[in-house]
Amino acid sequence: VQLVESGGGLVQAGGSLRLSCAAFIAIFSRNVMAWYRQVPGNQRELVATITSDGITNYVGSVKGRFTISRDNAKSTGYLQMNSLKPEDTGIYYCILPGTGWGQGTQVTVSS
């Protein structure tokens, strides 16, 4: 197992969650990391990326609400999600170059 996502759950609209991605690979600190989400029946959607030196990028629908970060010393990435909306519901995955998809973590936002 190379990547383990956690932190998902059920939250009301307007609430917050913090997702974690524990990476069991030796080169975490040197690679870009990304968070994707997927709704059943749809393709995975890129949500946010962060480079090895902390440059971030977000899909437009989450800008200003989500914050991607990383702790290279712990080989762990994070996705802080605030002001959650029902359309943020899905399974969230992290990924780095050369890794496969993990099991993901389910986020459900109720209206």
C-alpha positions in Angstrom: 0.0 0.0 0.0 1.5 3.3 -1.1 -1.1 5.8 -0.2 -3.7 5.8 2.5 -6.4 8.5 2.6 -8.4 9.3 5.7 -10.6 12.0 7.3 -13.7 11.8 5.2 -17.2 11.6 6.7 -20.7 13.0 6.7 -21.0 16.8 7.3 -23.7 19.4 6.8 -23.4 22.0 4.1 -21.2 24.8 5.4 -19.1 22.5 7.5 -15.5 21.5 7.3 -13.4 18.4 6.9 -9.7 17.8 6.8 -8.4 14.9 4.7 -5.1 13.3 5.1 -2.9 11.3 2.7 -0.2 9.1 4.3 2.4 8.2 1.7 4.5 5.1 2.2 7.0 6.0 -0.6 10.6 7.2 -0.3 10.4 10.1 -2.6 7.3 11.9 -1.3 9.1 15.1 -0.7 10.3 15.4 -4.3 7.0 14.9 -6.0 3.9 16.9 -6.8 0.9 15.6 -5.0 -2.7 15.8 -6.2 -6.2 15.3 -4.7 -8.9 14.0 -7.0 -12.6 13.3 -6.3 -15.0 11.0 -8.0 -18.8 10.7 -8.0 -20.1 7.2 -8.9 -20.7 7.1 -12.7 -18.4 10.1 -13.3 -14.7 10.4 -14.1 -12.3 11.4 -11.4 -12.0 15.2 -11.2 -8.7 16.9 -10.3 -9.4 19.1 -7.2 -6.0 20.5 -6.2 -2.2 20.0 -6.6 0.8 21.0 -4.7 4.4 20.9 -5.9 7.3 19.7 -3.8 8.1 23.3 -2.8 4.5 24.3 -2.0 3.1 25.9 -5.1 -0.6 25.1 -5.2 -3.4 25.1 -7.8 -7.1 24.5 -7.5 -10.0 23.7 -9.7 -12.3 26.8 -9.9 -15.2 25.3 -7.9 -13.1 24.9 -4.8 -10.9 28.0 -4.9 -11.2 30.0 -1.7 -12.8 27.0 0.2 -10.2 24.2 0.0 -6.5 24.4 1.0 -4.0 21.7 0.0 -0.8 21.4 2.0 1.9 18.9 2.8 4.3 17.9 5.5 7.3 16.4 3.8 8.9 15.4 7.1 5.9 13.2 7.7 5.3 12.2 4.1 1.7 13.3 4.5 -0.5 15.5 2.5 -3.7 17.3 3.5 -6.8 18.8 2.1 -8.6 21.3 4.3 -12.2 21.7 3.1 -14.3 24.5 4.4 -17.7 25.8 3.4 -18.6 22.4 2.0 -21.4 22.1 -0.5 -23.5 19.1 -1.4 -21.7 19.1 -4.8 -18.4 18.4 -3.0 -19.7 14.9 -2.2 -17.6 12.1 -3.6 -14.7 9.8 -2.9 -11.5 11.7 -2.5 -8.2 10.3 -3.6 -4.6 11.5 -3.3 -2.0 10.5 -5.8 1.7 11.1 -6.6 3.6 10.2 -9.8 4.4 6.5 -9.9 1.8 5.5 -7.3 -1.5 3.8 -7.9 -4.8 4.9 -6.6 -5.5 4.3 -3.0 -8.9 3.3 -1.5 -10.0 6.9 -1.2 -12.0 8.5 1.6 -15.8 9.2 1.3 -17.0 12.7 1.8 -20.7 13.3 2.0 -22.2 16.7 2.4 -25.8 16.9 3.2 -28.0 19.9 2.4 
